[in-house]
């Protein structure tokens, strides 16, 4: 009988990563969690003023482990303060790093510490973002609500990295809080059975 390559759930060894701020308190259908979850700081509402159009934030640097999944599926829940245009996006990227220290070796000169990301210091977000690994986009609608959806699946090229979120909508997102906003990075673990 032939073997099959199947996908299994994450475990404590290869946990799901949940990126969110310290005020994350989702309600009802807006909960974005999974079993065996490790929390990583990502504040989308910078300073209580939201994330303006074309602005970006990066998360704390995370260690995916010496042994890690080859691929991760990414889902997001992002709260809109006002209605965006249909089809506008929140774009997610990975800033890979081969160094464990927060500020060292980060693609795009991300800080490795939860906070605003303005590009590499000499260039804008738009000019610097091609240095990052693209994950995918959460397409938003013209509704004021928590937008939830699949963003993409990607293969991190290094053990360490930070999540980067770029507001590619024409509005300020998370203008008063990011209480129901999070990003779930779920390992896709192949197993021969």
C-alpha positions, 0 to 999 in steps of 0.5 A: 500500500502506498504512503500518503502525505497528509497535513496534521495540526500544529502542536506545542513544538510547532505552535500557531503564532497569533500577532496582536496588541496587548488590548486584544479582546475579540468578541463573537465571530471575531475570535481568531485563535487556535490551539497551541498558540504563541502570542507575538506583539503587533500593535496596529493602532499606533498611538491611538491614532490608527494606521494611516493610508500607506503607513506600516507597522512591524511586530516583535521578532519571532523565532520559528525554531531550529525545526520549523514548518516549511509553510505557514498559512496566514489568516487575519481579522482587521477592524475598520474604523470607517468604510474603505473602498471595495477591493482595497487591501491590507498587505502582509509581509515577512521580514526574514532575519538570520539573527536572533537579536531584535535589531540585527539582520532584518530585511527592510531595516525593520526594528524587530520590536513592535511599532511603526515601520517607515522604511529603511530610513533613507527610503519610504515604505513603498520603496522599501517593501520589495525587500520583504517577503510578500505573504498576501493581502486581506481584501476589505469591503466598504463596511465598518466591521472586522474584516476576516479572511485568508491572506496567503501561504508562504515559506519563511526563508529564515529562522527569525522574522517579523510580520509587517502590515502595510495599510494599502487602503485609502483610509485610516484603519484602527483609528480608535483601537485594534481590540479585535484585530489579529493575524494568525500564522498557522504552520502547515505540517506535512506528515507521511502516513 
